[in-house]
Amino acid sequence: MFEEIVREVFADHDLLPSDVPRLDLYMDQVLTLFDEHLSDNKRSPDDKLMTKTMINNYSKEHLLMPVKGKKYTRQHIMQLLCIYQLKQGLLLSDIKALTARGEEIDFEQCYQKFLEIKEGLRQYIPDELAKAAGTVDLSDPQAVLSLCLSLTAMSTYMRRLCETVIDSLPDRKG
């Protein structure tokens, strides 16, 4: 049963660069794009992947390049995709350290490289999780708690690794 859950989680959907139109989009079109391509990744149908408020806050906090007029360019959308991925595990201040220099970063290239690495992780991690967790009795509350503690520890290691890399950026050093 745990192996089935792992397979399901690692079969998540991505919004591919080829799915992003080459023309500028209005806010509602951006939200529709995210929802159409990523809605299968929601924990519950009521969850919001991206909202107008989120995008406005990303702009206000300078995580997102300034928008000219009311349309979002392909670069904006790629930047939003990066922010969407990063916000799953990092603080907004850390995301800002990575994305604030929007004009200097090719977000499409970064996002494409991320998708390639992620695909490799999809091939590698499920087997490693199965080996590490063994057969977990999901009806045993103690086994479930131990498993979730272990998975949280792995998540914490990955977040701390990201934070250490971010803290080593030249403009972040004392």
Kinemage of the C-alpha trace (Angstrom):
@kinemage 1
@onewidth
@group {chain A} dominant
@subgroup {mainchain}
@vectorlist {calphas} color= white
{ca met a 1} P 0.000 0.000 0.000
{ca phe a 2} L 2.828 2.467 0.841
{ca glu a 3} L 4.476 1.674 -2.492
{ca glu a 4} L 1.217 2.558 -4.258
{ca ile a 5} L 1.084 5.892 -2.426
{ca val a 6} L 4.689 6.607 -3.422
{ca arg a 7} L 3.940 5.787 -7.074
{ca glu a 8} L 0.905 8.076 -6.988
{ca val a 9} L 2.837 10.976 -5.423
{ca phe a 10} L 5.699 10.634 -7.894
{ca ala a 11} L 3.284 10.620 -10.831
{ca asp a 12} L 2.555 14.315 -10.306
{ca his a 13} L 1.954 16.593 -13.262
{ca asp a 14} L 4.089 19.467 -14.459
{ca leu a 15} L 3.306 22.494 -16.529
{ca leu a 16} L 5.815 22.122 -19.346
{ca pro a 17} L 7.446 25.088 -21.077
{ca ser a 18} L 5.797 23.917 -24.302
{ca asp a 19} L 2.404 24.386 -22.580
{ca val a 20} L 3.109 28.065 -21.936
{ca pro a 21} L 1.875 30.318 -24.744
{ca arg a 22} L 4.412 32.535 -26.471
{ca leu a 23} L 2.143 35.551 -26.124
{ca asp a 24} L 1.503 37.686 -23.065
{ca leu a 25} L -1.362 36.701 -20.768
{ca tyr a 26} L -3.702 38.549 -18.445
{ca met a 27} L -3.824 37.522 -14.775
{ca asp a 28} L -6.949 35.372 -15.219
{ca gln a 29} L -5.319 33.546 -18.134
{ca val a 30} L -2.223 32.839 -16.021
{ca leu a 31} L -4.386 31.436 -13.223
{ca thr a 32} L -6.314 29.284 -15.712
{ca leu a 33} L -3.045 27.971 -17.186
{ca phe a 34} L -1.823 26.903 -13.738
{ca asp a 35} L -5.150 25.384 -12.789
{ca glu a 36} L -5.591 23.443 -16.047
{ca his a 37} L -2.114 21.914 -15.970
{ca leu a 38} L -1.452 21.466 -12.260
{ca ser a 39} L -4.867 20.801 -10.712
{ca asp a 40} L -4.145 17.061 -10.442
{ca asn a 41} L -1.425 17.960 -7.915
{ca lys a 42} L -3.899 19.442 -5.440
{ca arg a 43} L -4.388 17.657 -2.150
{ca ser a 44} L -8.072 18.553 -2.216
{ca pro a 45} L -10.187 20.041 -5.022
{ca asp a 46} L -10.709 23.269 -3.047
{ca asp a 47} L -6.977 24.019 -2.782
{ca lys a 48} L -5.673 27.003 -4.738
{ca leu a 49} L -2.415 26.579 -6.621
{ca met a 50} L -2.032 30.250 -7.408
{ca thr a 51} L -4.268 33.230 -6.726
{ca lys a 52} L -4.373 36.883 -7.769
{ca thr a 53} L -3.421 37.813 -4.210
{ca met a 54} L -0.373 35.525 -4.300
{ca ile a 55} L 0.840 36.964 -7.599
{ca asn a 56} L 0.253 40.532 -6.405
{ca asn a 57} L 2.171 39.781 -3.203
{ca tyr a 58} L 5.045 38.240 -5.173
{ca ser a 59} L 5.188 41.443 -7.225
{ca lys a 60} L 4.971 43.687 -4.164
{ca glu a 61} L 7.733 41.713 -2.403
{ca his a 62} L 9.920 41.810 -5.570
{ca leu a 63} L 9.969 38.040 -6.023
{ca leu a 64} L 8.459 38.630 -9.445
{ca met a 65} L 9.758 41.029 -12.074
{ca pro a 66} L 7.617 44.145 -12.477
{ca val a 67} L 4.699 43.727 -14.844
{ca lys a 68} L 4.312 46.291 -17.604
{ca gly a 69} L 0.644 47.004 -18.056
{ca lys a 70} L -1.641 44.165 -17.096
{ca lys a 71} L -0.054 41.356 -19.084
{ca tyr a 72} L 2.409 38.710 -17.967
{ca thr a 73} L 5.167 37.701 -20.348
{ca arg a 74} L 6.431 34.169 -20.877
{ca gln a 75} L 9.388 35.086 -18.614
{ca his a 76} L 6.933 36.121 -15.862
{ca ile a 77} L 5.083 32.829 -16.175
{ca met a 78} L 8.328 30.840 -16.020
{ca gln a 79} L 9.337 32.879 -12.967
{ca leu a 80} L 5.946 32.123 -11.373
{ca leu a 81} L 6.461 28.411 -12.068
{ca cys a 82} L 9.809 28.564 -10.281
{ca ile a 83} L 8.245 30.443 -7.354
{ca tyr a 84} L 5.396 27.907 -7.230
{ca gln a 85} L 7.900 25.049 -6.920
{ca leu a 86} L 10.125 26.822 -4.401
{ca lys a 87} L 7.276 27.876 -2.128
{ca gln a 88} L 6.558 24.216 -1.415
{ca gly a 89} L 9.529 24.129 0.931
{ca leu a 90} L 11.200 27.511 1.335
{ca leu a 91} L 10.447 30.804 3.029
{ca leu a 92} L 9.542 33.727 0.784
{ca ser a 93} L 12.735 35.519 1.861
{ca asp a 94} L 14.781 32.596 0.509
{ca ile a 95} L 12.770 32.518 -2.703
{ca lys a 96} L 13.396 36.241 -3.090
{ca ala a 97} L 17.145 35.639 -2.753
{ca leu a 98} L 16.887 33.223 -5.687
{ca thr a 99} L 14.469 35.073 -7.969
{ca ala a 100} L 14.764 38.793 -7.226
{ca arg a 101} L 17.227 39.447 -10.053
{ca gly a 102} L 14.647 38.454 -12.624
{ca glu a 103} L 16.219 40.323 -15.518
{ca glu a 104} L 19.495 38.411 -15.031
{ca ile a 105} L 17.942 34.941 -14.961
{ca asp a 106} L 16.611 32.829 -17.799
{ca phe a 107} L 13.719 31.273 -15.883
{ca glu a 108} L 12.703 29.060 -18.775
{ca gln a 109} L 16.157 27.511 -18.917
{ca cys a 110} L 16.194 27.068 -15.111
{ca tyr a 111} L 12.732 25.535 -15.105
{ca gln a 112} L 13.599 23.175 -17.983
{ca lys a 113} L 16.735 21.994 -16.142
{ca phe a 114} L 14.629 21.528 -12.992
{ca leu a 115} L 12.186 19.311 -14.925
{ca glu a 116} L 15.068 17.171 -16.224
{ca ile a 117} L 16.511 16.700 -12.723
{ca lys a 118} L 13.044 16.066 -11.294
{ca glu a 119} L 12.464 13.304 -13.845
{ca gly a 120} L 15.681 11.641 -12.702
{ca leu a 121} L 14.523 11.909 -9.084
{ca arg a 122} L 11.185 10.317 -10.045
{ca gln a 123} L 13.148 7.316 -11.321
{ca tyr a 124} L 15.449 7.055 -8.297
{ca ile a 125} L 13.617 8.102 -5.127
{ca pro a 126} L 10.603 5.721 -5.089
{ca asp a 127} L 12.876 2.658 -5.047
{ca glu a 128} L 15.054 4.189 -2.344
{ca leu a 129} L 11.984 5.006 -0.246
{ca ala a 130} L 10.711 1.461 -0.632
{ca lys a 131} L 14.076 0.085 0.495
{ca ala a 132} L 14.354 2.472 3.446
{ca ala a 133} L 10.766 2.116 4.652
{ca gly a 134} L 10.398 -1.585 3.974
{ca thr a 135} L 6.846 -2.791 4.299
{ca val a 136} L 4.916 -0.315 6.373
{ca asp a 137} L 1.651 -1.368 7.946
{ca leu a 138} L -0.481 1.711 7.295
{ca ser a 139} L -3.102 0.441 9.731
{ca asp a 140} L -0.573 0.642 12.592
{ca pro a 141} L -0.566 4.195 14.035
{ca gln a 142} L 2.955 3.765 15.431
{ca ala a 143} L 4.321 2.616 12.073
{ca val a 144} L 2.607 5.543 10.324
{ca leu a 145} L 3.986 8.032 12.849
{ca ser a 146} L 7.503 6.607 12.495
{ca leu a 147} L 7.246 6.724 8.714
{ca cys a 148} L 5.975 10.312 8.704
{ca leu a 149} L 8.714 11.369 11.147
{ca ser a 150} L 11.297 9.853 8.795
{ca leu a 151} L 9.788 11.502 5.717
{ca thr a 152} L 9.683 14.836 7.538
{ca ala a 153} L 13.345 14.425 8.489
{ca met a 154} L 14.197 13.898 4.814
{ca ser a 155} L 12.214 17.003 3.910
{ca thr a 156} L 14.031 18.964 6.617
{ca tyr a 157} L 17.420 17.826 5.291
{ca met a 158} L 16.498 18.994 1.796
{ca arg a 159} L 15.172 22.365 3.029
{ca arg a 160} L 18.282 22.928 5.154
{ca leu a 161} L 20.471 22.043 2.182
{ca cys a 162} L 18.638 24.668 0.094
{ca glu a 163} L 18.983 27.249 2.875
{ca thr a 164} L 22.721 26.575 3.183
{ca val a 165} L 23.181 26.963 -0.572
{ca ile a 166} L 21.161 30.205 -0.522
{ca asp a 167} L 23.148 31.513 2.449
{ca ser a 168} L 26.375 30.867 0.523
{ca leu a 169} L 25.323 33.221 -2.311
{ca pro a 170} L 27.815 36.115 -2.606
{ca asp a 171} L 25.212 38.800 -1.869
{ca arg a 172} L 23.980 36.918 1.230
{ca lys a 173} L 27.339 36.696 3.017
{ca gly a 174} L 27.920 38.987 5.996
